[in-house]
Amino acid sequence: MTLQDVQITIDLQKPTGRFSFATPLILGKKAGGAAYKEYAHLDAVKADYADITPEYAMAKVLFDQGENAPTQVAIAARDELEDAVARLRTLLDSGWYYLLSTDNDATTVEALAKELEKEDYRLFVTRIADKAKLQALKAAGYTRTVVFYHTDAAAYPDAALVGAVGSADVGSVTWKFKQCEGIAPLKMTSNELLDIHLGGAITYVNKQGQPRTSEGKTVSGEYIDVIMARDYVRARMEEQIQKLLNESDKVPYTNSGIAQIESTVVNVLFEAFDMGIIAADESGEALFGTKFLLRDEVDPLDRASREYKGGSFWFEVAGAVHQVRVSGVIRF
């Protein structure tokens, strides 16, 4: 039995042809462990984690991302003998979205990625310095894990990426072409870069002399901004429908009551359109739609149990341009 009265399910439908999206959580490790705590600046972190600790170092990288840096960073530490997944499960009700781990050994990374995939919400961003270790994650096809390949894992490129992009409004950015302060671009051939992308990872290279992230995808190949768009719409819709139920004397099981629910869904979709999550057609109209069954179209058993399961919606993601090809002709 779930405590949620409202549950939104969104499938990513490929064309043939809860609720902070800015807070990263650093999952650390120390003797005795440490409770979940949010920090607004580095001095506060230093009071709990010495400046020689990986927790402090990772927080510093997050806060060092200039104007794009997060306004707060959460840290929780597991005991040195405590299982990372067991500790993660105790943190799922806290208000964070991005998971970062100070421990990036292959066993821990794979276990955390597998666990977060089960939740079907949030993103795990990790770092790998050995290309050979990409294969296990790639084979699993994790949709909610982002792997940043960099030979200098001690620079915490995963934290730099989250700090540089994670605080932006959902729908306003793609994760490709982003600059990460403190991370050196890697020199590699186009074939080496292709191998990294085929392995499910992204990296950091020079693009026309400017250091930028090479892609914006999760291990599965799905775009990070698409996953976040799905999560945002789901979380926002659950919040707003729950608010409707909480603040109404009752939402009647009538066509007018069903219309109230549909109106709430439409309002969230328009909000997502205004944020740049949902695409527009040639006339500038938002590309989304809804279908809500009327009272007499609903199963009488559902009416008797006061469950309404007849609503659905769709929308087209606005996406982003990641490659450009232009042809030209020279005339004489």
Stockholm file with secondary structure:
# STOCKHOLM 1.0

chainA/1-332         MTLQDVQITIDLQKPTGRFSFATPLILGKKAGGAAYKEYAHLDAVKADYADITPEYAMAKVLFDQGENAPTQVAIAARDELEDAVARLRTLLDSGWYYLLSTDNDATTVEALAKELEKEDYRLFVTRIADKAKLQALKAAGYTRTVVFYHTDAAAYPDAALVGAVGSADVGSVTWKFKQCEGIAPLKMTSNELLDIHLGGAITYVNKQGQPRTSEGKTVSGEYIDVIMARDYVRARMEEQIQKLLNESDKVPYTNSGIAQIESTVVNVLFEAFDMGIIAADESGEALFGTKFLLRDEVDPLDRASREYKGGSFWFEVAGAVHQVRVSGVIRF
#=GR chainA/1-332 SS CCSCSCCCCCCCCCCCCCCCSSCEEEEEECTTCEEEEEESSHHHHHHHSCTTSHHHHHHHHHHTSGGGSCSCEEEEEECTTSCHHHHHHTTTTSSCCEEEESCCCHHHHHHHHHHHHHHTSSEEEEEESCGGGHHHHHHHTCSSEEEEECSCGGGCHHHHHHHHHTTSCTTSCCSTTCCCTTCCCCCCCHHHHHHHHHTTEECEEEETTEEEESCCBCTTSCBHHHHHHHHHHHHHHHHHHHHHHHHSSCCCSSHHHHHHHHHHHHHHHHHHHHTTSBCBCTTSCBCEEEEECCGGGSCHHHHHTTCCCCEEEEECBCCCCCCCCCCCCCCC
#=GC SS_cons         CCSCSCCCCCCCCCCCCCCCSSCEEEEEECTTCEEEEEESSHHHHHHHSCTTSHHHHHHHHHHTSGGGSCSCEEEEEECTTSCHHHHHHTTTTSSCCEEEESCCCHHHHHHHHHHHHHHTSSEEEEEESCGGGHHHHHHHTCSSEEEEECSCGGGCHHHHHHHHHTTSCTTSCCSTTCCCTTCCCCCCCHHHHHHHHHTTEECEEEETTEEEESCCBCTTSCBHHHHHHHHHHHHHHHHHHHHHHHHSSCCCSSHHHHHHHHHHHHHHHHHHHHTTSBCBCTTSCBCEEEEECCGGGSCHHHHHTTCCCCEEEEECBCCCCCCCCCCCCCCC
//
